[in-house]
């Protein structure tokens, strides 16, 4: 992998991990379209994956630092018993929402990625991801009830359902953030609230992925210069993720009525073009 390729993949990871357009799908499709030849599943690529995930996680932790500080300060009871109960509830919601990904991912992730890991499959699922976003926005707009409940009002059943939506992202081309946002919209969150909960959910998932990949590195001989390249990529991914998160939170707050539609149209168009090009 060249420095240019590493930087481009880092930008791709930092943006598409948060945008509802599937980071995994783009990581499969873009190198195939550009003719870049390297094994993203190989052991030599592990340090790069670990550092990309670490960079993205650090950016999210920094952006949402006030949320985490409020949650953990609230748990201590320093801000009163009501705030303590609310903080414990929100933290428990995040734990419950993460459980499906841990269980289903542990059982099926490698099998699904092996079965559907080709670029053409990723292009198909990217198209399906686009339709999912459009349908969710259309159904959300047709509902007569007022959306916009606070995250703290979610029940554990709501969190579990959103967590199950997250598992769709094990199919390359289905966006993790997009799927969890769709789940949040169906539980009557607004776009901003659904994105907020989705990005909070993403942090333990991304950190868990980095820890798991790091564990596999124990017996891997890392080529000279690989860690330096991976560190550079982590910094680029962190900066991109931070900018992407800031943009998206503001975007979802200001475009409540149709926020997911541009991403849906993009996924359908990009997936269709990629499928056609890769078929030749």
PEMOZI-V157736 format. One record per residue. SS is DSSP state (H for helix, E for strand, L for the rest). NEAR is the number of other ideal C-beta (glycine too) atoms within 12 Angstrom. Layout:
BEGIN
ss: {SS/SS}
near: {NEAR/NEAR}
END
This chain:
BEGIN
ss: {L/L/H/H/H/H/H/H/H/H/H/H/H/H/H/H/L/L/L/L/L/L/H/H/H/H/H/H/H/H/H/H/H/H/L/L/L/L/L/L/L/L/H/H/H/H/H/H/H/H/H/H/H/H/H/H/H/H/H/H/H/H/H/L/H/H/H/H/H/H/H/H/H/H/H/L/L/L/L/L/H/H/H/H/H/H/H/H/H/H/H/H/H/H/H/H/H/H/H/H/H/H/H/H/H/H/H/H/H/H/H/H/H/H/H/H/L/L/H/H/H/H/H/H/H/H/H/H/H/H/H/H/H/H/H/H/H/H/H/H/H/H/L/L/L/L/L/L/L/L/H/H/H/L/L/H/H/H/H/H/H/H/H/H/H/H/H/H/H/H/L/L/L/L/L/H/H/H/H/H/H/H/H/H/H/H/L/L/L/L/H/H/H/H/H/H/H/H/H/H/H/H/H/H/H/H/H/H/H/H/H/H/H/H/H/H/L/L/L/L/L/L/L/L/L/H/H/H/H/H/H/H/H/H/H/H/H/H/H/H/H/H/H/H/H/H/H/H/H/H/H/H/H/H/L/L/L/L/L/L/H/H/H/H/H/H/H/H/H/H/H/H/H/H/H/H/H/H/L/L}
near: {28/16/18/16/26/35/25/27/40/39/32/37/45/40/36/43/45/46/42/53/45/46/45/42/50/40/41/37/40/32/26/27/27/22/12/22/12/22/15/33/21/17/21/24/30/31/35/44/41/36/37/45/40/34/37/47/35/27/36/40/26/23/31/33/19/15/27/23/17/23/30/20/20/26/23/16/16/15/18/14/14/13/21/21/17/25/29/21/26/33/29/23/35/37/23/29/41/35/27/31/36/24/18/23/28/18/14/21/27/17/15/25/26/14/16/28/27/23/32/27/29/43/36/32/42/47/34/31/47/38/28/39/42/29/22/37/35/19/19/33/21/13/17/9/15/11/28/23/21/22/37/28/19/34/19/20/15/32/36/27/29/43/39/28/37/41/32/37/47/37/35/40/47/41/48/44/50/51/43/46/46/43/40/45/43/26/38/28/37/32/39/28/33/45/44/37/46/48/43/39/47/46/38/29/39/41/23/25/36/31/18/23/27/22/14/21/24/14/9/21/13/23/18/10/17/28/22/18/30/37/24/30/40/34/26/33/44/35/26/33/44/30/23/34/37/22/21/38/30/17/23/37/19/15/21/24/16/21/37/44/26/22/40/33/22/29/40/29/22/34/41/24/20/37/29/16/19/26/15/9}
END
